[in-house]
């Protein structure tokens, strides 16, 4: 039986010790990094400076306007001279039934967006990845991006035209195929959330799938070859190779989406709603628009916006902590 040499034993023991202490490995690797030259650091800081200045001017300086949430704001006196009101406006809308009604509508619409709008780009990217003709695949992706560049005014006009009870395409199909009478979809509360979610999916599914396309394109092809050798078909390759590669991106986008659960796209809801569907379509953003711009309740609407931002921030922190605990990854 061959006896290992002392040098081999020393090498093995050193390797074993290194494996047992990964932190020592990291420390050794860090120690080998060359320090960045001072001139390079200065150049990087100079490049970064305009971004930080613009960020400060447009994202932090306007935050002084939060003050009017704690005042009885007067346009003539300004934010610095209006009388202080403490938490009066917070207490007003927290005890107002209308606020809880719009909060419920906002949360439900965001929940449907999360269930269907968040998963639609993933499914679209996975299905597009199965297309074997590169030319057809590129054409389909390009066509899917086009609705993203349309404004919500154009999109809402298309939807109103398609769903018109008089000469809309959808009602025409329902009448010719199923013999149904005309349905006024846009004035029916039962269809509003479905229409709003479907419109958002149609407008953004291709654009939102770009990140998934990029991630799928970066997956090592040898993983698929190994899976094929093991006998995996296309479905199993998607489950065991493609989806695990998308998990970090999914967690990141999900956390960002959760942070906006108490806010929603104003244009989409405002342009698709009408007084007949206010009970299900009135959300926080449209409520703030009515109270702030139409009734000049600036302090009240600022307080609502501040609470909305704090709730979203708290939800982001909680979701990030849960993601780190369950999936071992998070935003920071």
URNORQUI-V122558 format. One record per pair of residues at least 6 apart in sequence whose ideal C-beta (glycine too) atoms are under 7 Angstrom apart, sorted by the first residue. I is the first residue (numbers start at 0). GAP is how many residues later the second one is. D is the distance in whole Angstrom. If there is no record, write none. Layout:
BEGIN
i=I gap=GAP d=D
i=I gap=GAP d=D
END
This chain:
BEGIN
i=17 gap=6 d=6
i=17 gap=7 d=6
i=64 gap=14 d=7
i=64 gap=237 d=7
i=65 gap=236 d=7
i=65 gap=240 d=6
i=66 gap=12 d=5
i=67 gap=11 d=5
i=67 gap=14 d=7
i=67 gap=230 d=6
i=67 gap=231 d=5
i=67 gap=234 d=5
i=68 gap=20 d=6
i=68 gap=230 d=6
i=68 gap=233 d=4
i=68 gap=234 d=4
i=68 gap=237 d=5
i=69 gap=14 d=6
i=69 gap=15 d=6
i=69 gap=16 d=6
i=70 gap=11 d=4
i=70 gap=12 d=6
i=70 gap=13 d=5
i=70 gap=14 d=6
i=70 gap=228 d=6
i=71 gap=10 d=6
i=71 gap=11 d=5
i=71 gap=13 d=5
i=71 gap=227 d=6
i=72 gap=6 d=7
i=72 gap=9 d=5
i=72 gap=225 d=5
i=72 gap=226 d=4
i=73 gap=8 d=5
i=84 gap=214 d=7
i=88 gap=210 d=5
i=88 gap=211 d=5
i=88 gap=214 d=4
i=89 gap=213 d=5
i=89 gap=217 d=7
i=91 gap=208 d=7
i=92 gap=6 d=4
i=92 gap=207 d=6
i=92 gap=210 d=7
i=92 gap=211 d=6
i=101 gap=180 d=5
i=101 gap=181 d=6
i=101 gap=182 d=5
i=101 gap=185 d=4
i=102 gap=181 d=6
i=104 gap=175 d=6
i=104 gap=176 d=7
i=104 gap=177 d=6
i=104 gap=178 d=5
i=105 gap=156 d=6
i=105 gap=158 d=6
i=105 gap=177 d=4
i=105 gap=178 d=5
i=106 gap=154 d=7
i=107 gap=85 d=7
i=108 gap=84 d=6
i=108 gap=87 d=6
i=108 gap=155 d=6
i=108 gap=174 d=6
i=109 gap=151 d=5
i=109 gap=154 d=6
i=111 gap=81 d=6
i=111 gap=85 d=5
i=112 gap=84 d=6
i=112 gap=87 d=6
i=113 gap=143 d=6
i=115 gap=81 d=6
i=115 gap=85 d=6
i=116 gap=80 d=6
i=116 gap=83 d=6
i=116 gap=84 d=5
i=117 gap=136 d=7
i=117 gap=139 d=6
i=119 gap=81 d=5
i=119 gap=85 d=5
i=120 gap=84 d=5
i=120 gap=87 d=4
i=120 gap=88 d=4
i=120 gap=91 d=6
i=121 gap=90 d=6
i=121 gap=124 d=7
i=123 gap=81 d=5
i=123 gap=85 d=5
i=124 gap=84 d=4
i=124 gap=87 d=4
i=124 gap=88 d=6
i=124 gap=91 d=6
i=125 gap=112 d=6
i=125 gap=116 d=7
i=127 gap=9 d=6
i=127 gap=12 d=6
i=127 gap=13 d=6
i=128 gap=87 d=5
i=128 gap=113 d=7
i=129 gap=104 d=6
i=130 gap=6 d=4
i=140 gap=65 d=7
i=140 gap=72 d=7
i=143 gap=61 d=6
i=143 gap=62 d=3
i=144 gap=61 d=5
i=144 gap=62 d=6
i=146 gap=55 d=6
i=146 gap=56 d=5
i=146 gap=59 d=7
i=147 gap=55 d=6
i=147 gap=56 d=6
i=147 gap=58 d=7
i=147 gap=59 d=4
i=149 gap=53 d=7
i=151 gap=115 d=4
i=151 gap=116 d=5
i=151 gap=119 d=5
i=152 gap=118 d=6
i=154 gap=44 d=6
i=154 gap=48 d=6
i=155 gap=115 d=4
i=155 gap=116 d=6
i=158 gap=36 d=7
i=158 gap=40 d=6
i=158 gap=113 d=7
i=159 gap=26 d=6
i=160 gap=7 d=7
i=161 gap=6 d=5
i=161 gap=7 d=5
i=161 gap=8 d=6
i=162 gap=7 d=5
i=162 gap=22 d=4
i=162 gap=23 d=6
i=163 gap=7 d=7
i=164 gap=6 d=6
i=164 gap=17 d=4
i=164 gap=18 d=6
i=164 gap=19 d=5
i=170 gap=11 d=5
i=170 gap=12 d=6
i=173 gap=6 d=4
i=184 gap=6 d=5
i=184 gap=10 d=6
i=185 gap=88 d=7
i=186 gap=87 d=6
i=186 gap=89 d=4
i=186 gap=90 d=7
i=188 gap=88 d=5
i=188 gap=90 d=6
i=188 gap=91 d=5
i=191 gap=85 d=5
i=191 gap=88 d=5
i=191 gap=89 d=5
i=192 gap=87 d=6
i=194 gap=77 d=6
i=195 gap=72 d=6
i=195 gap=73 d=7
i=195 gap=76 d=6
i=198 gap=69 d=7
i=198 gap=73 d=7
i=199 gap=68 d=6
i=210 gap=38 d=6
i=211 gap=34 d=6
i=211 gap=37 d=7
i=214 gap=30 d=6
i=214 gap=31 d=6
i=214 gap=34 d=5
i=215 gap=26 d=6
i=218 gap=22 d=7
i=218 gap=23 d=7
i=218 gap=26 d=5
i=222 gap=18 d=5
i=223 gap=13 d=6
i=223 gap=17 d=6
i=226 gap=9 d=7
i=226 gap=10 d=5
i=226 gap=13 d=6
i=226 gap=14 d=6
i=231 gap=8 d=7
i=247 gap=81 d=6
i=250 gap=72 d=5
i=250 gap=76 d=6
i=250 gap=78 d=5
i=251 gap=79 d=7
i=254 gap=61 d=6
i=254 gap=64 d=5
i=254 gap=65 d=6
i=254 gap=68 d=6
i=254 gap=76 d=6
i=257 gap=57 d=5
i=257 gap=58 d=6
i=257 gap=61 d=5
i=258 gap=53 d=5
i=258 gap=56 d=6
i=258 gap=57 d=4
i=259 gap=52 d=6
i=260 gap=51 d=7
i=260 gap=54 d=6
i=261 gap=22 d=7
i=261 gap=46 d=5
i=261 gap=49 d=5
i=261 gap=50 d=5
i=262 gap=21 d=7
i=262 gap=22 d=7
i=262 gap=45 d=6
i=262 gap=49 d=6
i=263 gap=19 d=5
i=263 gap=21 d=6
i=265 gap=19 d=4
i=265 gap=20 d=7
i=265 gap=23 d=7
i=268 gap=12 d=6
i=268 gap=14 d=5
i=268 gap=16 d=7
i=268 gap=17 d=6
i=269 gap=16 d=6
i=272 gap=8 d=4
i=283 gap=20 d=7
i=283 gap=24 d=6
i=287 gap=13 d=5
i=287 gap=16 d=6
i=287 gap=17 d=6
i=290 gap=6 d=4
i=290 gap=9 d=6
i=290 gap=10 d=5
i=291 gap=6 d=6
i=291 gap=9 d=4
i=319 gap=10 d=4
i=319 gap=11 d=5
i=322 gap=6 d=6
i=322 gap=7 d=5
i=323 gap=6 d=4
END
